[in-house]
């Protein structure tokens, strides 16, 4: 197993001192592209709760034509036109490959790539494919060959689709099943609490540096279910006064955070379902507990417990609360000091060396593959 403090493709050391909870690619578009295309599929299928969440959110996003990042079509255009102007870095790196990044995933039996249909035709294809996927528990228990055969029975290139959906998310998610680790804001028979132990290494390094200078605090963020696939891969972005704005901008542009669960839930626009069958529930809602930098130039407190953050790099997802219709609020007001205490304690207890399950995404074979495929000189040039 290679050191977690370096990119598994180009082998360059990540900025900052860590801790790093898994092998993650650096910020290079080429490295992210190669990582998403070649990482170990069984390595990303560890926690059924996490796998089920990813597939459910991808299904919801595909139904809404908001699947971003999305594989490019064969002619180099984004499969989903609505978010074409905010493509992810890995999608932009598709130009390094002839025919577009994974455009072959959506080839017709005749070999013709779907590019001339309606803008969301590929999203519909993705949604239909995900509806056929096995349960997350089956995916996590299957071995390599068995897993590949199981997926290919659902449709051609299903293994590549699953690898893309899982590897494109830079977050290291950990299910919290012990009550002393949970925040306990919402209760119910199917409430899932996830800790976000790490985002992309480059983003974490910048965030930690600013936190040392200004300190940080916590707030709640709510968004419709269809947006969370993108949020978990692209982070919280400032979309105020754009066509993608969903809830207005009463206090001006910025990422909106609340100090009450009930306030944040208002921005979720109700519950939504997924074509992918899962044990989380037929109708779901997600709230995030967000850590933000207390830089006076980047955040502002408003009435009704609302805080706006005008710099997207000054916010970081720390917890995800996933729940269904039968849930209810136990604690409405967020105790920021208690959240910080539990978050700090969680990081202290979960030393990176004990989290082998989330670290097994790649092996040194991936690094060797990247070095042999592109050559060390090509990789280094991409960083300049």
C-alpha positions in Angstrom: 0.0 0.0 0.0 1.4 3.4 -1.0 1.6 6.3 1.4 -1.7 8.1 1.6 0.0 11.5 1.5 0.7 11.3 -2.2 -1.2 11.1 -5.5 -1.5 7.4 -6.6 -1.1 8.4 -10.2 1.8 10.9 -10.5 3.2 10.1 -7.0 3.5 13.8 -6.1 3.0 14.6 -2.4 -0.2 16.4 -1.4 0.1 19.8 0.1 -0.4 20.0 3.9 0.4 17.5 6.6 -2.8 15.5 6.6 -4.1 13.2 8.1 -5.1 11.6 4.8 -7.7 8.9 5.1 -7.3 7.2 1.8 -5.2 7.3 -1.4 -6.6 10.3 -3.3 -5.6 11.9 -6.6 -4.1 15.4 -6.6 -5.8 18.4 -8.2 -4.4 17.6 -11.6 -7.2 17.1 -14.2 -5.2 14.3 -15.8 -4.6 12.4 -12.5 -8.3 12.7 -11.5 -9.3 11.4 -15.0 -7.0 8.4 -14.7 -8.0 7.7 -11.1 -11.7 7.7 -12.0 -11.1 5.4 -15.0 -8.9 2.8 -13.3 -9.4 2.7 -9.6 -10.3 -0.6 -7.9 -14.0 -1.3 -8.2 -14.1 -3.6 -5.2 -12.1 -1.1 -3.3 -14.8 1.6 -3.5 -17.6 -0.9 -2.6 -17.0 -1.2 1.1 -20.0 0.3 3.0 -23.5 -0.6 1.7 -24.9 2.6 3.2 -22.5 4.8 1.3 -22.9 2.8 -2.0 -26.7 2.9 -1.7 -26.6 6.7 -1.1 -24.3 7.3 -4.2 -26.5 5.2 -6.5 -29.7 6.8 -5.2 -28.5 10.3 -5.6 -27.1 9.6 -9.1 -30.6 8.2 -10.0 -32.4 11.3 -8.7 -29.9 13.6 -10.4 -30.3 11.8 -13.7 -34.1 12.0 -13.6 -33.7 15.8 -13.1 -31.0 16.1 -15.8 -28.6 17.4 -13.2 -26.0 14.6 -13.3 -22.8 16.6 -12.9 -20.1 15.4 -13.5 -21.3 13.3 -16.4 -19.4 11.4 -19.1 -18.9 13.4 -22.2 -20.5 12.3 -25.4 -18.5 11.1 -28.4 -18.4 14.6 -30.0 -16.9 16.2 -26.9 -20.1 17.9 -25.7 -21.5 17.3 -22.2 -24.2 14.7 -22.0 -26.3 17.0 -19.8 -26.6 20.4 -21.4 -28.0 22.2 -18.4 -24.8 22.0 -16.4 -22.4 22.3 -19.3 -21.0 25.6 -18.1 -20.0 24.2 -14.7 -18.3 21.0 -15.8 -16.0 19.3 -13.3 -12.3 19.2 -13.8 -12.3 15.5 -14.5 -14.9 16.1 -17.3 -12.8 18.9 -18.8 -9.8 16.6 -19.0 -11.7 14.4 -21.5 -9.9 16.1 -24.3 -6.9 13.9 -23.6 -8.8 10.9 -24.9 -10.0 10.5 -28.4 -13.8 10.2 -28.7 -14.6 11.9 -25.4 -14.4 10.8 -21.8 -16.3 7.5 -21.5 -18.6 8.4 -24.4 -18.6 4.8 -25.3 -20.7 4.0 -22.3 -23.8 5.2 -24.2 -23.2 3.6 -27.6 -26.1 2.1 -29.4 -25.9 -1.6 -30.4 -24.9 -0.3 -33.9 -21.9 1.5 -32.4 -23.3 5.0 -32.8 -22.9 7.2 -29.8 -26.0 9.1 -28.6 -25.2 12.7 -29.3 -28.0 14.1 -31.5 -30.9 13.3 -29.2 -32.5 15.6 -26.7 -30.0 17.2 -24.2 -31.0 14.8 -21.4 -31.2 11.6 -23.4 -28.1 10.3 -21.8 -29.4 11.1 -18.3 -32.5 9.1 -19.2 -30.3 6.2 -20.3 -28.3 6.5 -17.0 -31.5 6.6 -14.9 -32.9 3.5 -16.6 -29.6 1.6 -16.1 -29.4 2.5 -12.4 -32.9 1.2 -11.8 -31.6 -2.2 -12.8 -28.6 -2.2 -10.5 -28.4 -4.8 -7.7 -28.9 -3.9 -4.0 -25.9 -2.2 -2.4 -25.4 -5.2 0.0 -25.0 -7.5 -3.0 -22.5 -5.2 -4.7 -20.3 -5.0 -1.6 -20.3 -8.7 -0.9 -19.5 -9.8 -4.5 -15.9 -10.7 -5.6 -14.2 -9.2 -8.7 -15.4 -11.7 -11.3 -18.8 -12.2 -9.7 -19.3 -8.5 -9.4 -18.4 -7.8 -13.1 -20.8 -10.6 -14.3 -23.6 -9.4 -12.0 -23.3 -5.8 -13.4 -23.0 -6.7 -17.0 -26.2 -8.7 -16.8 -27.9 -5.3 -16.0 -26.5 -3.7 -19.1 -23.4 -3.2 -21.1 -20.6 -1.1 -19.5 -22.4 -1.2 -16.1 -19.1 -1.8 -14.3 -17.6 1.3 -15.8 -20.7 3.3 -14.9 -20.5 2.2 -11.2 -16.7 2.9 -11.1 -17.3 6.4 -12.4 -20.1 7.2 -10.0 -18.2 6.0 -7.0 -14.7 7.3 -7.9 -15.8 10.7 -9.0 -16.7 11.6 -5.4 -13.7 12.9 -3.5 -15.3 12.6 -0.1 -14.3 10.0 2.4 -17.6 9.0 4.0 -17.9 7.0 7.3 -21.2 5.7 8.6 -21.8 6.6 12.2 -23.7 3.8 14.0 -22.6 4.4 17.6 -24.9 6.9 19.4 -21.9 8.7 21.0 -20.6 9.6 17.6 -23.9 10.7 16.2 -25.2 14.3 16.4 -28.7 13.1 17.2 -30.5 16.1 15.6 -33.0 13.9 13.7 -34.4 10.5 14.7 -36.4 7.8 13.0 -36.2 4.2 11.8 -34.1 4.9 8.8 -31.9 7.9 9.7 -28.4 7.6 8.3 -25.6 9.8 9.7 -22.4 10.0 7.7 -19.2 11.8 8.7 -17.2 13.4 5.9 -13.7 12.6 7.1 -12.0 14.2 4.1 -12.7 16.2 0.9 -10.2 16.5 -2.0 -6.6 16.8 -0.5 -5.9 20.2 -2.2 -9.2 21.7 -0.9 -8.6 20.3 2.6 -5.0 21.7 2.7 -6.3 25.2 1.9 -9.2 25.0 4.3 -7.0 23.8 7.2 -4.5 26.7 6.6 -7.3 29.3 6.7 -8.8 27.6 9.8 -5.6 28.1 11.7 -5.7 31.8 10.9 -9.4 32.6 11.4 -10.9 29.7 13.3 -14.2 28.0 12.2 -17.7 27.3 13.1 -20.6 25.1 11.9 -24.0 25.6 10.3 -26.7 23.5 8.6 -27.3 23.5 4.8 -30.4 22.1 3.1 -30.8 21.5 -0.7 -33.2 19.5 -2.9 -32.3 15.8 -3.2 -31.6 16.2 -6.9 -28.6 18.6 -6.1 -26.6 16.3 -3.8 -24.9 14.2 -6.4 -23.2 17.3 -7.7 -22.7 18.9 -4.2 -20.8 15.8 -3.1 -18.5 15.9 -6.1 -18.1 19.6 -6.8 -18.7 21.0 -3.3 -21.1 23.8 -2.3 -20.9 26.4 -5.0 -22.3 30.0 -5.0 -25.0 29.9 -7.6 -27.0 33.0 -6.5 -28.5 35.0 -9.3 -27.8 32.3 -11.9 -30.2 29.9 -13.7 -29.3 27.2 -11.1 -30.4 29.2 -8.1 -33.2 27.4 -6.3 -34.2 29.4 -3.3 -33.6 33.0 -4.0 -30.9 35.3 -2.5 -32.6 37.3 0.2 -29.3 38.2 1.9 -27.3 38.5 -1.3 -25.0 35.9 -3.0 -23.3 33.2 -1.0 -23.6 29.7 0.5 -26.6 29.9 3.0 -26.3 28.2 6.4 -28.8 28.0 9.2 -28.5 27.4 12.9 -31.8 25.4 13.1 -32.8 22.1 11.5 -36.3 23.4 10.7 -34.8 26.4 8.8 -32.4 24.3 6.7 -35.2 21.8 5.9 -37.2 24.6 4.3 -34.5 24.8 1.5 -34.8 21.0 0.8 -38.1 21.6 -1.1 -39.7 18.5 0.4 -38.8 14.8 0.0 -37.9 13.0 -3.2 -37.7 9.4 -4.4 -35.2 7.4 -6.5 -35.6 4.8 -9.2 -32.8 2.9 -7.6 -34.3 0.7 -4.9 -32.6 1.0 -1.6 -33.2 0.5 2.2 -32.9 4.1 3.0 -36.5 4.8 2.1 -38.7 5.6 -0.8 -38.6 9.3 -0.1 -35.5 11.0 1.2 -34.2 14.3 2.4 -30.6 15.4 3.1 -29.1 18.0 5.4 -25.4 18.8 5.7 -23.5 20.1 8.7 -21.0 22.4 7.2 -17.8 23.8 8.7 -17.0 27.4 7.6 -14.1 29.7 8.1 -14.8 32.6 10.3 -13.0 35.1 8.1 -14.8 38.4 8.5 -14.3 39.1 4.8 -16.0 35.9 3.8 -19.0 35.4 6.1 -21.8 37.4 7.5 -24.4 36.7 10.1 -28.0 37.7 9.4 -31.4 37.7 11.1 -33.3 34.4 11.7 -30.1 32.5 12.4 -28.9 32.7 8.7 -25.2 32.9 7.8 -23.9 33.6 4.3 -20.4 32.6 3.1 -19.3 34.5 0.1 -16.2 32.3 -0.6 -17.0 28.7 -1.7 -13.5 27.6 -0.6 -14.4 28.7 3.0 -17.0 25.9 3.4 -16.5 22.2 3.9 -19.1 19.4 4.3 -18.5 17.6 7.6 -21.7 15.5 8.3 -24.5 14.3 6.1 -27.9 13.5 7.6 -30.1 11.3 5.4 -33.6 10.5 6.6 -37.1 9.6 5.4 -40.7 10.7 5.9 -41.1 8.9 9.2 -38.3 10.9 10.9 -38.7 13.8 13.2 -36.5 16.6 14.7 -35.2 15.9 18.2 -32.9 18.9 18.6 -33.7 21.9 16.4 -31.0 24.4 17.4 -27.5 23.4 16.4 -25.1 23.5 19.3 -21.9 24.5 17.4 -19.6 23.9 20.4 -21.0 20.3 20.8 -20.6 19.7 17.0 -17.0 20.8 17.2 -16.4 18.6 20.2 -17.8 15.5 18.6 -16.1 16.2 15.3 -12.7 16.6 17.0 -13.2 13.5 19.1 -14.2 11.5 16.0 -11.0 12.5 14.2 -9.0 11.6 17.3 -10.6 8.2 17.7 -10.5 7.3 14.0 -6.8 7.3 13.3 -6.1 6.9 9.5 -4.2 3.6 10.2 -7.5 2.1 11.5 -9.5 2.9 8.4 -8.2 0.3 6.1 -11.6 -0.1 4.5 -11.7 3.4 3.0 -8.0 3.4 2.1 -8.1 0.5 -0.3 -9.3 2.4 -3.3 -6.0 2.0 -5.1 -2.8 0.1 -4.9 0.7 0.7 -6.1 -0.3 -1.0 -9.3 -2.4 2.0 -10.2 0.6 4.3 -9.7 2.7 2.1 -11.9 0.0 2.0 -14.5 -0.3 5.8 -14.6 3.5 6.2 -14.8 3.9 3.6 -17.6 0.9 4.9 -19.6 1.8 8.5 -19.7 5.4 8.6 -18.6 6.7 10.6 -15.7 7.6 13.5 -17.9 4.0 13.8 -19.2 2.6 13.7 -15.7 5.0 16.4 -14.5 4.2 18.6 -17.4 0.5 18.5 -16.5 1.4 20.0 -13.1 3.2 23.0 -14.6 
